[in-house]
Amino acid sequence: MRLSWKISSFALAGVLLTACSGPESKEDALATKQGSIIRPTATGGRNEAVMIYMTRLIDGQLYIGGTCTGTYYAPRVVLTAAHCLENLWGNQAFVYWGDNFEADKSQLVRSGDTFTPPPIGSPSFFAQADSVQLHPNWDPVLHYPDMAVIFLDRKPPFDPLPIYRSRVAANVQATITGWGANVATSGFTGTGSQVQRTGKTLTLGSPTAADYHPDDPNQGMLNPTVRNNTLKTDGHAPRSNACFGDSGGPVIINQGGQDYVAGVSSWTGLWCEDYGLYTRLDPQLPFLDLSYKRGGQDVLKPTVNCVVPNPQGTLTAFFGWRNDNGVGISIPYGTKNSAPRDTANTRPTRFAPGVHAVGAAMDFASGQSASWTLSPDNNPTTTVTANAASLSCPSSQFATTEAAMVCRGMARSGCALSQTYAECTESNADFNQLIVDALPECTSAQTAWNNCIAATPPGVDTNWTCVEGYAYSNNCFDQESAFFTCLGF
């Protein structure tokens, strides 16, 4: 049985061993396959074996409070099972390392269907996902390779557990630990989850085709490659075995006095008995090593997007950034994040993962230039410069360009804004594009409103009204009215 929960497979015999544990409140109605270590030898365990608390979107419905297990194996990187993170909703995955989840979950502040942990730098037993990555070859039919990583927004207060880079043999004494249930109440349900437990087991080498059971179908056991890259453990009494909610958790071996994570919990026998199946790490080292690098050591550099005339008669250059890491990188203003012409401080101090076309706006005269220098840790210093000869913003990107100019006006307004310049531009560009796609007859009215906002001079109360972290132009009511009249309001 597979160790995580999956709504479509509740009627199946596959007991998802290390999958998610049960959701809460009305969202708890999802019948999840949950569980934990059967016959544990101790409550608690290594700090590096963390609980994953998440929200998933399945068939258009949100299910809040599912849990899995993971291993903190690299700075800001947690290793878990791919089936745990299928259908994850946004960045609503949280890693927990405390000793009393029921007491500590109040640290997660709920607003509607989303949770927010304490701010980075504040005392916390939680980290949030900056991003997640399922193994690129993950096949849910074969249930292989059942491996994924969560990139964290902060470092936990302990060191990672290193991975074992060699093949694990049979007859090796091992430790398993997880946050699932400790009693299987049926082939599909268990009790006692969201508590960490630890137990002892013995490796049996790789499974065989005889480990395919029609009453609990795991198609991967019919594939020689999958079997060869899977580690089987002895789940018969008195040894411990993984259960519902332990999905993604580690099998730990000791070599030369050092503990290593050597596998990722994926599947178990019916009623959490007989055997456990773990994805071996040694065949997946390229994925694990790249994920280690993407924990903060991969490329981060500024980029120049384009240049456009602004309503004040000078030029505005739009800058962005490329962050190949899975984590956000913080670089405070100063010599490592310097842009003399960014007088409105539009450039970020925290750089989200991915490619971001517009993250800063800087004004300059036709005979001048604007530069941005970034010097992140683990990266060389990069300076990019824009001038009048730089690429002009193409008309095909007008939705983004208009959004960038609107947010430039808001950044110069004098209001204290709740969004960063990049967040403002991205959200407004999405809205602009929505109008282009759904109501193209209203784009001219929208452009007139955008241009009016962009042309509004600075000045709180005189030209701008500040409300709850947002800036509203006092000069554009006619254009706003015309736009919403076009929309039918």
C-alpha positions as CSV (number, residue, x, y, z in Angstrom):
1,M,0.0,0.0,0.0
2,R,1.3,3.4,-0.9
3,L,2.2,5.6,2.0
4,S,0.5,8.8,1.0
5,W,-3.1,9.9,0.5
6,K,-4.7,10.2,-2.8
7,I,-8.5,10.9,-3.2
8,S,-8.9,8.9,-6.5
9,S,-7.3,5.8,-5.0
10,F,-9.2,5.6,-1.7
11,A,-11.1,2.7,-3.2
12,L,-8.0,0.9,-4.2
13,A,-6.1,-1.6,-2.2
14,G,-2.8,0.3,-2.5
15,V,-1.9,1.3,1.1
16,L,0.1,4.5,0.5
17,L,2.7,4.0,3.2
18,T,4.4,7.3,3.5
19,A,1.6,9.5,2.2
20,C,-0.3,12.3,3.8
21,S,-2.0,12.1,7.1
22,G,-5.5,13.3,7.7
23,P,-6.8,16.8,7.0
24,E,-8.6,19.0,9.5
25,S,-12.1,20.4,10.0
26,K,-14.5,20.4,6.9
27,E,-11.5,19.6,4.7
28,D,-10.9,16.5,6.8
29,A,-13.7,14.8,4.9
30,L,-11.2,13.5,2.4
31,A,-10.7,9.9,3.2
32,T,-6.9,9.8,3.4
33,K,-4.5,6.9,3.7
34,Q,-2.5,7.9,6.7
35,G,-0.3,6.2,9.2
36,S,3.0,6.0,11.0
37,I,5.6,3.7,12.3
38,I,4.1,0.3,13.3
39,R,5.8,-1.2,16.4
40,P,8.0,1.9,17.1
41,T,10.8,1.6,19.5
42,A,10.6,5.3,20.5
43,T,8.5,8.4,20.2
44,G,10.3,11.2,18.5
45,G,13.4,10.9,16.4
46,R,16.0,12.8,14.5
47,N,15.3,16.5,13.9
48,E,16.1,16.0,10.2
49,A,13.0,13.8,9.8
50,V,10.4,16.5,9.4
51,M,6.6,16.5,9.0
52,I,5.1,18.1,5.8
53,Y,1.8,19.8,6.3
54,M,0.0,20.8,3.1
55,T,-3.0,21.8,1.1
56,R,-3.9,20.0,-2.1
57,L,-6.3,20.8,-4.9
58,I,-8.0,17.7,-6.2
59,D,-10.8,17.7,-8.7
60,G,-11.4,21.4,-8.0
61,Q,-11.7,21.0,-4.2
62,L,-9.2,22.0,-1.6
63,Y,-8.1,19.5,1.1
64,I,-6.3,21.2,4.0
65,G,-4.1,19.4,6.5
66,G,-2.7,16.4,4.7
67,T,0.7,15.3,6.1
68,C,3.7,13.4,4.9
69,T,7.3,12.9,6.1
70,G,10.5,14.3,4.7
71,T,14.2,14.4,5.3
72,Y,16.3,17.7,5.6
73,Y,19.3,16.6,3.5
74,A,20.7,19.8,2.2
75,P,20.6,23.5,3.2
76,R,17.0,24.7,2.7
77,V,16.1,21.4,0.9
78,V,13.8,18.6,2.1
79,L,13.6,15.2,0.4
80,T,10.2,13.5,0.3
81,A,8.1,11.2,-2.0
82,A,6.7,12.5,-5.3
83,H,3.2,11.2,-4.6
84,C,3.1,13.4,-1.5
85,L,3.3,16.6,-3.5
86,E,1.0,15.7,-6.4
87,N,-1.8,18.3,-6.7
88,L,-0.1,20.7,-4.2
89,W,-2.0,24.0,-4.1
90,G,0.4,26.9,-4.7
91,N,3.1,27.1,-2.1
92,Q,0.9,25.7,0.7
93,A,3.4,23.2,1.9
94,F,5.0,23.6,5.3
95,V,7.8,21.7,7.0
96,Y,7.5,21.2,10.8
97,W,10.3,20.2,13.2
98,G,8.8,20.7,16.7
99,D,7.8,18.2,19.3
100,N,4.1,19.0,19.7
101,F,2.3,19.7,16.5
102,E,-1.1,20.2,18.1
103,A,0.3,23.0,20.3
104,D,2.6,24.5,17.7
105,K,0.3,24.7,14.6
106,S,-1.1,27.9,16.0
107,Q,2.1,29.5,14.6
108,L,0.5,29.1,11.2
109,V,-1.8,32.1,10.8
110,R,-4.8,31.2,8.6
111,S,-6.4,33.6,6.2
112,G,-9.2,32.0,4.2
113,D,-7.7,28.8,2.8
114,T,-4.0,29.9,3.1
115,F,-1.6,29.7,6.0
116,T,1.4,31.9,6.7
117,P,4.3,30.9,9.1
118,P,6.1,33.4,11.4
119,P,8.3,35.9,9.5
120,I,11.8,34.7,8.5
121,G,14.1,35.4,11.5
122,S,11.4,35.0,14.1
123,P,11.1,32.0,16.4
124,S,9.3,29.3,14.4
125,F,8.9,25.5,14.2
126,F,7.8,25.9,10.5
127,A,9.4,26.7,7.2
128,Q,7.3,27.3,4.0
129,A,8.0,26.0,0.5
130,D,9.5,28.6,-1.8
131,S,9.0,26.0,-4.5
132,V,8.8,22.2,-5.0
133,Q,10.2,19.9,-7.6
134,L,9.0,16.4,-8.4
135,H,11.5,14.0,-9.9
136,P,11.4,14.8,-13.7
137,N,10.9,11.1,-14.5
138,W,8.1,10.5,-11.9
139,D,5.6,8.1,-13.3
140,P,2.5,7.7,-11.1
141,V,1.5,4.5,-12.9
142,L,4.7,2.8,-12.1
143,H,4.9,4.8,-8.8
144,Y,8.6,5.5,-9.7
145,P,10.9,7.3,-9.1
146,D,8.9,8.3,-6.0
147,M,11.1,11.2,-5.1
148,A,10.6,15.0,-4.8
149,V,12.2,18.0,-3.0
150,I,10.8,21.0,-1.2
151,F,12.9,24.2,-1.3
152,L,12.4,26.1,2.0
153,D,12.1,29.8,2.6
154,R,14.5,29.5,5.6
155,K,17.0,27.2,7.2
156,P,15.9,25.0,10.1
157,P,18.0,25.4,13.3
158,F,19.9,22.1,12.7
159,D,22.3,20.6,10.2
160,P,21.1,18.4,7.3
161,L,21.4,14.6,7.3
162,P,23.8,13.5,4.5
163,I,22.7,11.1,1.8
164,Y,24.2,7.7,1.3
165,R,25.8,7.6,-2.1
166,S,26.4,3.9,-2.5
167,R,24.0,0.9,-3.0
168,V,22.5,-0.5,0.2
169,A,23.0,-4.2,0.5
170,A,20.7,-6.8,2.2
171,N,20.9,-7.6,5.9
172,V,21.8,-4.1,7.0
173,Q,20.4,-2.9,10.3
174,A,18.4,0.3,9.6
175,T,16.3,2.9,11.4
176,I,13.0,4.2,10.0
177,T,11.2,7.3,11.3
178,G,8.1,9.2,10.3
179,W,5.0,11.2,11.3
180,G,2.3,8.8,10.3
181,A,-0.1,6.6,12.3
182,N,1.0,3.9,14.6
183,V,-2.0,1.6,14.3
184,A,-3.6,0.5,11.0
185,T,-7.3,0.2,11.6
186,S,-7.9,-1.3,8.2
187,G,-6.1,-1.8,4.9
188,F,-6.7,1.9,4.2
189,T,-6.9,3.8,7.4
190,G,-4.8,4.4,10.6
191,T,-4.7,6.4,13.8
192,G,-2.1,8.3,15.7
193,S,-0.6,10.4,12.9
194,Q,1.2,13.8,13.3
195,V,3.4,12.4,16.0
196,Q,7.0,11.4,15.2
197,R,8.0,7.8,15.9
198,T,11.2,5.8,15.3
199,G,11.8,2.1,14.9
200,K,14.3,-0.5,13.8
201,T,14.2,-2.7,10.7
202,L,16.4,-4.9,8.4
203,T,17.1,-4.3,4.7
204,L,16.2,-7.3,2.4
205,G,17.8,-6.0,-0.8
206,S,15.6,-5.3,-3.8
207,P,12.1,-6.6,-4.2
208,T,11.2,-9.3,-6.7
209,A,8.3,-9.8,-9.1
210,A,6.6,-11.8,-6.3
211,D,6.2,-8.5,-4.5
212,Y,3.5,-7.5,-7.0
213,H,0.1,-8.3,-5.3
214,P,-3.1,-8.0,-7.4
215,D,-5.1,-7.1,-4.3
216,D,-2.7,-4.2,-3.6
217,P,-1.4,-3.4,-7.1
218,N,2.0,-1.6,-7.5
219,Q,2.7,-1.8,-11.2
220,G,6.4,-0.9,-10.7
221,M,7.0,-4.3,-9.2
222,L,6.5,-5.8,-12.6
223,N,9.3,-3.6,-14.0
224,P,12.9,-4.9,-13.5
225,T,14.4,-1.4,-13.5
226,V,12.0,-0.2,-10.8
227,R,12.6,-3.2,-8.7
228,N,16.4,-2.8,-9.0
229,N,16.2,0.8,-7.9
230,T,13.9,0.0,-4.9
231,L,15.0,-1.1,-1.4
232,K,12.9,-3.5,0.5
233,T,12.8,-3.7,4.3
234,D,11.5,-6.4,6.6
235,G,8.2,-5.4,8.1
236,H,7.3,-8.5,10.1
237,A,7.1,-8.4,13.9
238,P,9.0,-7.6,16.0
239,R,10.6,-5.2,13.5
240,S,9.1,-1.8,12.8
241,N,7.4,-0.9,9.6
242,A,6.2,2.3,7.9
243,C,2.5,3.1,7.6
244,F,0.1,5.8,6.5
245,G,1.7,9.3,6.8
246,D,5.3,8.0,6.7
247,S,5.5,8.5,3.0
248,G,8.6,10.4,2.1
249,G,10.4,9.5,5.3
250,P,13.9,8.1,5.5
251,V,15.4,4.7,6.0
252,I,18.6,5.6,7.9
253,I,21.8,3.5,8.0
254,N,25.0,4.0,10.0
255,Q,28.4,3.7,8.4
256,G,31.5,4.5,10.3
257,G,29.6,6.1,13.1
258,Q,27.8,8.5,10.7
259,D,24.0,8.3,10.0
260,Y,22.9,8.6,6.4
261,V,19.5,8.8,4.7
262,A,19.6,5.9,2.3
263,G,16.0,5.7,0.9
264,V,12.6,7.5,0.6
265,S,9.6,5.6,1.9
266,S,7.1,4.9,-0.8
267,W,4.9,1.8,-0.3
268,T,4.1,-0.8,2.4
269,G,2.1,-4.1,2.7
270,L,-1.6,-4.3,3.6
271,W,-2.4,-3.2,7.1
272,C,1.2,-1.7,7.2
273,E,2.6,-5.2,7.7
274,D,5.2,-7.5,6.1
275,Y,7.5,-5.2,4.2
276,G,8.3,-1.6,3.3
277,L,9.5,-0.3,-0.1
278,Y,11.9,2.7,-0.3
279,T,13.2,4.5,-3.4
280,R,17.0,4.0,-3.5
281,L,19.1,7.2,-3.6
282,D,22.1,6.0,-5.5
283,P,20.4,5.8,-8.9
284,Q,19.0,9.3,-8.4
285,L,22.2,11.2,-7.5
286,P,22.0,13.6,-10.4
287,F,18.6,14.8,-9.3
288,L,19.7,15.0,-5.6
289,D,22.9,16.8,-6.4
290,L,21.1,19.4,-8.6
291,S,18.6,19.9,-5.9
292,Y,21.4,20.4,-3.4
293,K,22.9,23.1,-5.7
294,R,19.5,24.7,-6.2
295,G,19.2,25.2,-2.4
296,G,21.1,28.6,-2.8
297,Q,24.2,27.9,-4.9
298,D,22.8,28.1,-8.4
299,V,22.8,31.2,-10.7
300,L,21.2,34.5,-9.6
301,K,21.8,37.5,-11.8
302,P,20.1,40.7,-12.9
303,T,18.8,41.2,-16.4
304,V,17.8,44.2,-18.6
305,N,14.4,43.8,-20.1
306,C,13.6,46.9,-22.2
307,V,13.4,50.7,-22.3
308,V,10.4,52.9,-22.8
309,P,9.7,56.7,-22.7
310,N,7.9,57.8,-19.5
311,P,5.3,60.5,-19.0
312,Q,7.9,62.8,-17.4
313,G,9.8,63.1,-20.7
314,T,12.8,60.9,-19.8
315,L,13.3,57.1,-20.3
316,T,12.5,54.2,-18.0
317,A,14.5,51.0,-18.0
318,F,12.8,47.8,-16.8
319,F,15.1,45.3,-15.1
320,G,14.4,41.8,-14.1
321,W,16.3,38.8,-12.7
322,R,17.0,35.1,-13.2
323,N,17.2,32.9,-10.2
324,D,17.9,29.2,-11.1
325,N,17.6,28.2,-7.4
326,G,14.5,26.6,-6.0
327,V,14.8,29.0,-3.0
328,G,14.4,32.8,-2.7
329,I,17.6,34.6,-2.1
330,S,17.8,37.7,0.1
331,I,20.3,40.5,-0.7
332,P,19.8,43.8,1.2
333,Y,20.4,47.2,-0.3
334,G,24.1,48.1,-0.3
335,T,27.2,47.2,-2.2
336,K,25.8,43.8,-3.0
337,N,22.5,45.2,-4.4
338,S,23.3,48.5,-5.8
339,A,21.4,50.7,-8.4
340,P,22.1,54.5,-8.0
341,R,19.2,55.5,-10.3
342,D,16.7,53.4,-8.4
343,T,15.6,56.3,-6.3
344,A,12.2,54.8,-5.5
345,N,13.8,51.5,-4.4
346,T,11.8,49.4,-6.8
347,R,14.4,46.6,-7.0
348,P,13.8,43.7,-4.7
349,T,15.8,42.6,-1.7
350,R,14.4,39.0,-1.9
351,F,14.7,37.3,-5.2
352,A,12.0,34.6,-5.8
353,P,13.0,31.6,-7.9
354,G,12.5,31.7,-11.7
355,V,12.8,34.2,-14.4
356,H,11.2,37.6,-13.7
357,A,11.1,40.0,-16.6
358,V,10.3,43.1,-14.6
359,G,11.5,43.6,-11.1
360,A,12.8,47.2,-11.1
361,A,12.2,50.5,-12.9
362,M,14.9,53.2,-13.2
363,D,14.6,56.6,-14.9
364,F,17.4,58.3,-16.9
365,A,17.9,60.9,-19.5
366,S,18.7,60.1,-23.1
367,G,22.4,60.8,-22.7
368,Q,22.6,58.8,-19.5
369,S,22.4,55.2,-18.4
370,A,21.1,53.1,-15.5
371,S,22.9,50.2,-14.0
372,W,22.2,47.4,-11.4
373,T,24.8,45.4,-9.6
374,L,24.1,42.2,-7.8
375,S,26.7,40.2,-5.8
376,P,24.9,37.2,-4.2
377,D,26.7,34.6,-2.1
378,N,28.0,31.7,-4.1
379,N,27.8,33.7,-7.4
380,P,30.0,36.2,-9.2
381,T,29.2,39.9,-9.2
382,T,27.1,40.9,-12.2
383,T,26.4,44.4,-13.4
384,V,23.9,45.1,-16.2
385,T,23.3,48.6,-17.8
386,A,20.5,50.1,-19.9
387,N,20.7,53.3,-22.1
388,A,18.8,54.9,-24.9
389,A,20.2,52.3,-27.3
390,S,18.9,49.3,-25.3
391,L,15.9,47.3,-26.6
392,S,12.7,49.3,-26.8
393,C,9.7,47.6,-25.1
394,P,7.9,45.8,-27.9
395,S,4.2,46.5,-28.6
396,S,3.5,42.8,-28.2
397,Q,4.3,43.2,-24.5
398,F,2.1,46.2,-23.9
399,A,0.1,44.4,-21.1
400,T,3.3,44.0,-19.1
401,T,4.7,47.4,-20.1
402,E,1.5,49.2,-19.0
403,A,1.5,47.3,-15.7
404,A,5.2,48.2,-15.1
405,M,4.5,51.9,-15.7
406,V,1.4,51.9,-13.4
407,C,3.5,50.3,-10.7
408,R,6.3,52.8,-11.3
409,G,3.8,55.6,-10.6
410,M,2.6,53.9,-7.5
411,A,6.2,53.3,-6.3
412,R,6.9,57.1,-6.7
413,S,3.5,58.1,-5.1
414,G,4.8,58.4,-1.5
415,C,2.4,55.7,-0.2
416,A,3.7,52.8,1.9
417,L,2.9,49.8,-0.4
418,S,2.3,46.2,0.7
419,Q,3.5,44.7,-2.6
420,T,6.9,44.8,-4.0
421,Y,7.4,46.4,-7.4
422,A,7.8,43.0,-9.0
423,E,4.6,41.7,-7.3
424,C,2.7,44.8,-8.4
425,T,3.8,44.5,-12.0
426,E,3.1,40.7,-12.2
427,S,-0.4,41.0,-10.8
428,N,-1.3,44.0,-12.9
429,A,0.1,42.4,-16.0
430,D,-2.0,39.3,-15.4
431,F,-5.1,41.5,-15.0
432,N,-4.3,43.4,-18.2
433,Q,-3.8,40.2,-20.2
434,L,-7.1,38.9,-18.8
435,I,-8.9,41.9,-20.3
436,V,-7.1,41.4,-23.6
437,D,-8.1,37.8,-23.8
438,A,-11.7,38.1,-22.4
439,L,-12.9,41.6,-23.3
440,P,-10.6,43.0,-26.1
441,E,-13.2,45.8,-26.8
442,C,-12.2,47.3,-23.4
443,T,-8.5,47.4,-23.9
444,S,-8.4,51.0,-25.1
445,A,-10.3,52.1,-22.0
446,Q,-8.0,50.1,-19.9
447,T,-4.9,51.6,-21.6
448,A,-6.3,55.2,-21.0
449,W,-6.7,54.4,-17.3
450,N,-3.3,52.8,-17.1
451,N,-1.6,55.8,-18.8
452,C,-3.4,58.2,-16.5
453,I,-2.1,56.4,-13.4
454,A,1.4,56.2,-14.8
455,A,1.4,60.0,-15.5
456,T,0.2,60.9,-11.9
457,P,2.9,62.9,-10.2
458,P,4.1,62.0,-6.6
459,G,2.2,63.6,-3.7
460,V,0.2,61.9,-1.0
461,D,-3.3,63.5,-0.5
462,T,-2.8,65.9,-3.4
463,N,-2.4,63.3,-6.2
464,W,-2.6,59.9,-4.4
465,T,-4.7,58.4,-1.7
466,C,-3.1,55.7,0.4
467,V,-5.3,52.8,1.6
468,E,-4.2,49.6,3.3
469,G,-0.9,49.3,1.4
470,Y,-2.2,50.5,-2.0
471,A,-2.0,53.8,-3.9
472,Y,-5.0,55.2,-5.7
473,S,-4.6,58.0,-8.2
474,N,-6.8,61.0,-7.4
475,N,-6.5,62.2,-11.0
476,C,-8.0,59.3,-13.0
477,F,-11.6,58.9,-11.9
478,D,-13.0,59.6,-15.3
479,Q,-10.8,57.0,-17.0
480,E,-11.6,54.5,-14.3
481,S,-15.3,55.1,-14.7
482,A,-15.1,54.6,-18.5
483,F,-13.2,51.3,-18.1
484,F,-15.7,49.8,-15.6
485,T,-18.6,51.0,-17.7
486,C,-17.1,49.1,-20.6
487,L,-16.9,46.0,-18.3
488,G,-20.6,46.4,-17.6
489,F,-20.5,47.8,-14.1
